[in-house]
Amino acid sequence: MDKKESFYWDLVKGLAIFLMLWGHCIQYCAQEAAGYLTDIVFKTIYTFHMPLFMLVSGYLFSYSFRKRSMAELLPHRIQGMLQPIVMATILNNVLMLVPSFVLSNRADVLYGSLFMGIGNDLWFLWAVLYCSLVVGVSCKLTDRLWIQLVFLLAGVGFILLTPQWNMTLFMYPYFVAGFFCGMYRKQAMQLYKLLRYPVWILFPIMVAYYEPKHYIYITPMFSEELGLSASLEIALFRGIIGFVGSIWLLSVAELLSGLGDRVPTAGALLRKLSCLGRNSLQIYCLSLSLLSGYLPHLYRKATELAGGNPFAQNGFLFDFLFTPLLAAFWAVLLYYAVLLLKKWKLHKLIFGR
C-alpha cells in the first residue's frame, strides 16, 4: 500500500471513529432515556459506522492474507486480536474503578466482572477475529473462487457457535466484502465508481425509513417475536443501508482528500483526522471506559450543578454544535491517552503494536 492510499484509509478510519464518538455523545447526553434512537444524527451514524469499520478490517486483512501462509496467518491474527481484547479489558476495568467508587459512591456500578468483560465488552474485536479466522481458512484452502464462496457460506455455522453470534453474523458480510475488495481491487474500484454518486441520493432516502427496530442492538438477526419473514426484511434493509452508508462515507473521504490537497488548512485538519484513524483500535478500546464509562457520570453531575443543559432544548444546536464539540474533546483526550501509553511503554503490552 503506497503512502497516498495509506493516508486515505487512515482518514476513513479517522472519520468513522469520530462519528462513533459523536454518536456516543448524543446517546449519553440525551434528555430522554431512549430518545437518541430517533435522533437524526445518531440514526445516520449508526446505520453504517460499524459496518464501515468491518469493511475496512476485511480490506486491510487482505494484505496480511497475501503475504502470510496459513501456518503464519492464523497465529498472527489470533495473537494480534486477543492481546488488545484481554489487556484493554483489564485496563478498562481498572479505569472504571474511578467513576464506580468516586463519582457514584457505589461499588455495584463497576463496569462488570473481568471475566464477563473479556467476553463481551469489546465485541467488535471478537467479531473481527472470528470473521478473520473463517475467511482466512476458507480462502487459504483453495484458490478457486466458487469453492471459497462455498466455504465462506459454511463458515456461518462456525459463527453461530460463537458468543454474541448475532452481532458477528451481522458484521460477517461486510468483512467478506471488504476482503474481496482488497483481493480484487481493480474490479472493486470499478464498482465503487459506479456507486459513489448514486448513494448520495439513495442514502438519505434510506435513512428516512430507518426506525428503532432496525438497530441490531434492538432487533436481532432472527427474532422469534417478529417471525422469519419480518426478521429477514429488517436484516435485509439494515444490511443494504450499511453498505450504502459505507460507500457514501468512502466518497466523502475521497472528496475531503482532494480538498486537502488544494487547501492547506483543510489538509492540516485531515492529517489530524488520519492520526485518529491510525490509532482507531486503541481509541475504540479506551472509549469503553473513558467515554462510555465516564461521560454519563460527568454529564449528570455537570447538568445537576448547572441546572440543566441549555443546548438540550434546541435539537439543532444539540446535534450540530454541542455534541460534535464534545466528541472532538473526547477524541483529543483519547488520542493523548494513547500517546501517554506509548510514552509509558505500555502501548505494546496492551495493544501488541
N, C-alpha and C positions, 0 to 999 in steps of 0.2 A: 504494500500500500504506500503510495507516494505521499509527500507532505501535504499537498492540497486536499487529497481525499481524506487523509487522517484528520485534518482540521475540520472538514465538513462533517464527519461522523462525530467528532467531539462537540461540534456546535449543535448537532441534532440531539445528542445526549444532554448537553447543557440546557437547551430549551425544554426538553422533556423533564429534567429534574427540577427546573424552576417551576414548571407547570404543576408538578406533583406537590411542591411546597406551597404554591399558591392555592391549590385545591384544599390542602390540609388546613391552611389558614382560614379559608372560608368555612370549612367544616367546624373547626374548633371555636370560631368566633361567632357562629350563627346564633341568632336570637332564640329560635325555637330548636327543640331537640333534634328533629329530623328535617328542619326547614331547608337545609343545604341541599337536599336531594333534588329539589326543584329549582335551585339557583342556576341561572343560565350559564354562568362561567364554570361553576363546579361541574354541571352536567356536561358541558362541552369538553372539558378536560378529561373527565372520566369515561367518555366514550372511546378514547383511543390511547391514553398515555401509557398504560401498562402493555397493551398490545404492541405499541411502538417500541418500547424497551425490549420486548421479546423478539420482534422482527430484527432489531439491531443486534441482539445477542446471537440470534441464528446466523445473521450475515457475518459477524465477526468470527463466529465459531468455524465458519468455512475455511478461514485462513489457517487456523490450528489444525483442522482436519486434513488439509492438503499436505502439510509439512511433517505430520507425525503418523507413524504406523499405528495399528490397532493396539499393540502392546504398550506404546508410549502415550497414545491419545487418552485412553480412559483413566489411567492413574493420574495423569497430569490434570485432567478435568476434575476428577474427584477431589484431589488434594487442593486444587485451586478454588473450589467452591466450598468444601467442608470447612476449611480453615477460617474464612471470614464468617461463615454461618455460626460456628461454635464460639470463636473468640469474640466476635462482635456481640453475640447474645450475652456472653459473660460480662462484657464491658457495659452493655445497656442495663443489665440487672444492677450492676454497681452504681451507675449513674442515676438510676431510678430510686435509689435509697434517699436521695435528697428531697424530691417532692413528696415521697411517701412519708417521711418522718418529720421534715421541717415545714414544708408548705401546707401539708394537710394534717399533720399531727396524728396520723393514723397509720398503724402498721399494716392494716389489712388492704391498703390500696397499692401495695407493692405490685409492680407490673405483672408479676406471675412467677411461678417457680422456675428455677433454671432449667429443669428437665422439660417442662412444658414449653418454655420459651425457645429452646433449641429446636423443638419440633414444629413450632407454629409461627413464631414472631416474624422471621424473615422468609415468609412463604414463597416470595417471588424467586429468591435464590435457590430454594429447593426445586421449584418448577423448572428453572434454567438447568439445574443439574440433571433432573430426571429426563427432560427433553434432550439434553446433550447425550446422555447415555443411549437413549433409544435411537436417535439419529446417527450417532457415531457408530454403533454396532450395525444398524441396518444398512448403512451406506459403505461401510468398510468390507462387509461380507461379499459384496458383488459390485461390478461396475455397470451392470445393466439397469437402466433407469426404471423399467417396469417392475423388475424384481425388487428394487429398492422401495418403490411405492407400496408394493405388497407387504414388505417387511415393516414399513412405517405404519401401515394400517393395522397390522398385527400388533404393533407396539402400543396401541391404545389399550390392549389387555394389560400390559405392564403398568401403564399409568393408572388404570382403575384399581390397582392393588396398592398404590402409594397413599400415604396420609395426605389429606387435603387434595384428593384426586380431582375434585370438582373444579378447583382453581387451575390445576395443572392441565386438565383436559381442555379448558377454555383457552389457555395460553399455547397449547401444543401446535395448532395450525399456523400460528404466527411465527413460531420458531422454525418450523419446517419451511415455510415460505421464505423467511429471511435466509435460511441456509441455502436453499436452491437459487435464490437471487445472487448469493455470493459465489456459488458454483457456476452459474450461467449468467455472468454479469452482462454480456452483450445483449442477450435476449431480454433480461430484466430491465435494462436501460431503455430498450425499445418500447417495452410495455409501459414503463414509467412515463415516457414522453407522450404516450397516447392518453394517459390518465391524469397527468398533473394539472391540466386546466379544467377538465370537466368536474373534478372533485370540488372545485371552488363553488360550484353551483349545487352539486349533489350533497355535500357535507352539511351545509346549513339546513337544507330541507330535511335531512335525516335527523339532525339534532332536534328540530322542531317536533318530531314524532317520538323522541326518546323520553321514556317515562321511568318512574322509580322501579317498576317491575323489570326493566331491562338491566339494572345493575346486577352483576354477577354475585355481589355480596347479599342481595335480597332474594333473587330467584336463581336457584342452582341450575346446572345443565339439564337435569331431569327432575322435574317437580311432580311428586305424586298428587299434590293438590290440584295442579293445573291439568294434568294429563299429558300424554305423549305429544299430541298434535300442537297444543298450545306451547309446550316446552320447546319443541322444535322451531316453532315460529319465532319465539323470543330469542332462542340461541342463534338462529339464522340472521335476525335483524342486528343483534349486537355484534355478531361475528363480522358482518359486512361493514357496519359503521366503524368497527375497529380498524379494518383495512383502509376504508375511505379516509378516515381521520388521520391515519398514519401517513398516507400518501400526501394528504394536504399539508401536514407539518413538514414532510420532506421537501415539498415545493416551497414552503415558507423559508426553510433553511437555505435553499438554493437561491432564492431572491435576496435574502439577507447577505449571503456570501458575496453576491455580485455588488450589493450596495456597499459592503465593507471594503471592497477593492477600490471603489470610487470616492468614498467619503471617509477621511481619516478618523473622525470622531466616532462614526459608526463602527469602523474597523477595530478601534480600541475596545469598545464595548463588547463586540463579538468575540474578541480574543479572551476577554474575561469570562464570557459565557462558555467558551471552549475549555477554559480551565476548570469550570464546574463540571463539564462533560467528562474530562479526563479523570475526574475524581467522583464520578456519579455513583459508583458502587459504594465507596466509603461514605458519601453524603447520605445515600439511601439507608445504609446501616445505622449511622449515627442519628438520623432523623427520628428513628424509633423512640429514642429517649429524649433527645434534646429538643425535638419539635413535638412529636405526638405525646410525649410524657409531660414535658414542662409547660408547653404553651397553654393547655386548658386551665392548669392551676394558676399560672401567671396572669392570664387574661381575666379569670374570675376575680382574682384579688385586685387587679388594676381597675376593673369596672366597678367593683364594690367601693373602692376608695374614691373614684371619680364620679360616682353616681350614675354610671352608665356609659355607653359608647355613643357619642353624637353621630358618628358615621353609620351606625346600625339602623338609624331611622331613614336613611336615604340609600336605597338599593344601588344606585349608580355609583355614588361615592364609596360605598362599602366594597363593591366589586372591582372598581377600576382605580381607586386611589388608596384606601386604607389597606386592603388585603394584599395587593401586589407590592406595596411598600413594605408591609410586614414580611411578606415572603422574601423580598430582597434582603431584608435584615437577617433573616434566618439563613439564607443562602450564604451570606458573607460569614456569619457566625460559624456555620458548619464547615465552610471551606477552611477557615482559620483553625478550627478544631482539628481538621485533617493535617494541616501544616504543623500544628503543635505535636501531634502524634509522630510525625516524621522527625521533628526536632528531638523528641524524647526517645527516638529509636524504638518506638512501639509499633510503628506502622507495619513493618514487615512481619512482626509477630502476630498482629491481628489480621491483616489482610493478605499476607503472603506475597507482597509485591513492594 
